[in-house]
């Protein structure tokens, strides 16, 4: 088996982390040196931001948009 470094222009897999407060995570990790590719962005059903780990793997950080879900009767 041969492993190669990830191609930064191609995504085949990524780690997805769900959090309760994406802005808090974004601020905390940024203060600790994380370099996000995007700030938290509202995508309707959830808020998301992205960064790479030190090996170049893509990480998605997401938070359910509770207001969006409540408005549509999908959450009490």
C-alpha positions as CSV (number, residue, x, y, z in Angstrom):
1,X,0.0,0.0,0.0
2,X,1.2,3.5,-0.9
3,X,-0.1,6.6,0.8
4,X,0.2,10.0,-0.7
5,X,-0.3,13.4,0.7
6,X,-3.7,14.9,0.1
7,X,-4.2,17.0,-3.0
8,X,-5.4,20.4,-1.8
9,X,-7.5,20.9,-5.0
10,X,-9.4,17.6,-4.6
11,X,-11.7,16.4,-1.8
12,X,-12.5,12.8,-1.5
13,X,-13.2,12.6,2.3
14,X,-13.3,15.0,5.2
15,X,-13.9,15.0,8.9
16,X,-17.2,16.4,10.0
17,X,-17.4,17.8,13.6
18,X,-20.8,18.9,15.0
19,X,-20.7,21.5,17.8
20,X,-23.2,23.4,20.0
21,X,-21.8,26.9,19.4
22,X,-19.9,27.3,16.2
23,X,-18.9,30.9,16.8
24,X,-17.4,30.0,20.1
25,X,-15.4,27.2,18.5
26,X,-14.3,29.4,15.6
27,X,-13.1,32.2,18.0
28,X,-11.4,29.8,20.4
29,X,-9.6,27.7,17.7
30,X,-8.6,30.9,15.8
31,X,-7.1,32.3,18.9
32,X,-5.1,29.1,19.3
33,X,-3.7,29.4,15.8
34,X,-6.2,27.5,13.6
35,X,-6.5,29.1,10.1
36,X,-10.0,28.6,8.8
37,X,-10.8,28.6,5.1
38,X,-14.1,30.2,5.8
39,X,-15.9,31.9,8.7
40,X,-19.1,30.3,10.0
41,X,-21.6,30.6,7.1
42,X,-25.4,30.1,7.4
43,X,-26.5,27.4,5.0
44,X,-30.1,27.3,6.1
45,X,-30.4,24.0,8.0
46,X,-26.9,24.5,9.5
47,X,-24.0,26.8,10.0
48,X,-20.6,25.6,8.7
49,X,-17.0,26.6,8.5
50,X,-13.9,24.7,7.2
51,X,-10.2,24.4,8.0
52,X,-7.4,22.0,7.2
53,X,-5.6,19.9,9.8
54,X,-1.7,20.1,9.9
55,X,-1.6,17.2,7.3
56,X,-3.9,19.0,4.9
57,X,-7.1,17.0,5.5
58,X,-10.3,19.0,5.3
59,X,-12.4,19.5,8.5
60,X,-15.9,20.7,8.4
61,X,-17.3,22.2,11.7
62,X,-21.1,22.4,11.8
63,X,-23.9,23.5,14.0
64,X,-27.6,22.8,13.5
65,X,-29.5,26.0,12.9
66,X,-32.2,25.5,15.6
67,X,-34.2,28.6,14.5
68,X,-34.4,27.3,10.9
69,X,-35.5,23.9,12.1
70,X,-38.1,25.3,14.6
71,X,-39.6,27.6,11.9
72,X,-40.3,24.5,9.8
73,X,-41.7,22.4,12.6
74,X,-38.7,20.1,12.5
75,X,-37.7,20.8,16.1
76,X,-39.6,21.6,19.2
